[in-house]
Amino acid sequence: MSNKLGTDSYKGVRDFYPEDQFVQNHIFNVWRKTVESFGYVEYGASILESSELYKAKTGDEIVNEQTYTFIDRGDREVTLRPEMTPTVARMVAGRRRELAFPARWYSIPNLFRYEAPQRGRLREHWQLNTDIFGVENIEAEIEIIQIAYKVMHNFGASDDDFLIRINSRKIMNLLYKLFDLDFETSQKISKLIDKKNKIPVEIFSAGINEILGDKSEVFVDLITSPKKLLERLGEDSPEVKEIFQITSALEKLGVTNITFDQTLMRGFDYYTGIVFEVFDTNKDNPRSLFGGGRYNDLTAIFNDESIPAVGFGAGDVTLKDFLETHNFLPSYKATTDLYVAVLEEKYFAETELLANNLRKEGLSVAIDFTLRKVGDQIKTADKQKIPFVMVIGEEEIKNKKYKVKNLASGVETSVTENEISACVK
C-alpha cells in the first residue's frame, strides 16, 4: 500500500494521550465530587437522538447547519447530540409520573457541533450538565448557582479569579413591554444585546436606532446602566425583587462575586426566568466559561405538562483554558505504583506471582517483559513517571530480598516481600 494514512485526528476533536486523559479525569472527578456533595445523581443517554428533538427546540436551520445529522439505514433522521438538556427533558417528561421530585440529576456527556474550531470551542467536547426539576421557588436558582461557585473553588479558584453574572428573562420582558415591543422585535433586540460587548459602541447604537427609532436613546441609556434600568422598572416589582432576593441569599452563603448584568442573554428563547454565567476575570482569558438558568417550558414539547427546571452546562474546553491560564492544572501522576524490571526470562513466572500478591495489597504493578538492559527498563519507568522501580534477578529470587528505588529521590530501600507494599505506599 503506497498511500499511508495520516495520524492526525479529525478536525475539531481531540486525542487524549495518558497525560491529557489525566487532566480530563481530574476535571471529571472534581465535577462529580462537587455535584454529588449537593445530592445530585448521575444519569446517561445515547449520543444519538432523533433530529425531531432539536428541530422542535431550535428549528430546522440550526439542525441542518450546526449539527452532525444523517439518515440511518432505517430511513430515520438522526443527530449526534449537540447539547444534553433536550435529552434530559425528554427523559424526565417520559417518566414524570414515576419520578420523585425534586429530582437532582447530572451527567458528563460528550457533545457534537459542526462549526469552525477556535479557542474555547471545538466540534466535540464534554460537558457537566447539572439540573434540578420540580422546584418552583428561587431556592433552585440559589442552589444551582452555589454549585457553579463551588465547582470553580474546587478547581482552586478564588473569588477574584471569576465573576458570576446574573440577569432575568422576566426583567428583560418587562423592559420590552415598557417600550411596547412585540415578540419579533424583542427577539431582534435580544440578539443585538447579546453581541453588545463584542461589537463597537457605534455599531450597537446604530442597530438599536434602526429597530427603535426615536426610542433608541432612552433604551441604550437603560441597557448600559443597571442602576437606571432597575430604578425605571421599579425596585418593588416582583421581577426586580427576585434578582435582589437571589443575590442577597447567595451573599449570605459566601457567594459575593456576583453581579447583575442586564446585557446577559444566554439564548433567551430557551430560558423563562433567571440566567447566569461564570466569567473569567483574567485579562489573558476574559470570556464566559459556562452558565445556565431556569427553563420551565422545555418538557412541554413532549406533553402538556411543564415541569419547573433550573440547570447549567459547563464545558471541558473552556474550563481547561481557565485552568491553564490560572496555573491550576495538576501535574501528571502515573496510576502505576511500581515498575518491575526482569533480568532473565526464567524469572517471569515468579515475578508474576509476586506482582499478583502485591496487587492484592492494593498496589498497581507493571512488569517489563522486554529483557532489555536493566538501565533501559528503568528509563522506561522514569519516562512513564512511575514513582518506584524494582529489579528481579538471581540474587532477589534466591534471597527473597528486594531493592525498591524511589526514582524521584534516588533512595533505594532493601525490603522483604511483606515490606514492599508499605515501602511503596
Buried (B, 14 or more C-beta within 10 A) or exposed (E): EEEEEEEEEEEBEBEEEEEEEBBBEBBBEBBBEBBEEBEBEEBEBEBEBEBEBBBBBBEEEBBEEBBBBEEEEEEEEBBBBBBBBBBBBBBBBEEBEEBEEBBBBBBBBBBBBBBEEEEBBBBBBBBBBBBBBBBEEBBBBBBBBBBBBBBBBBBBBEBEBBBBBBBBBBBBBBBBEBBEBEEEBBBBBBBBBBEBEEEEEEEBBEBBBEBBEEBBEBBBEBBBEBEBBBEBBEEEEEBBEBBEBBBEBBEEEEBEBBEBBBBBBBBBEBBBBBBBBBBBBBEEBEBBBBBBBBBBBBBEBBEEEBBBBBBBBBBBBBBBBBBEBBEBBBEBEBEBBBBBBBBEEEBBEEBBEBBEBBBEEEBBBBBBEEEBEBEEBBEBBBEEBBBBBBBBEEEBBEEEEBEBBBBEEEEEBEBEEEBBBEBBE
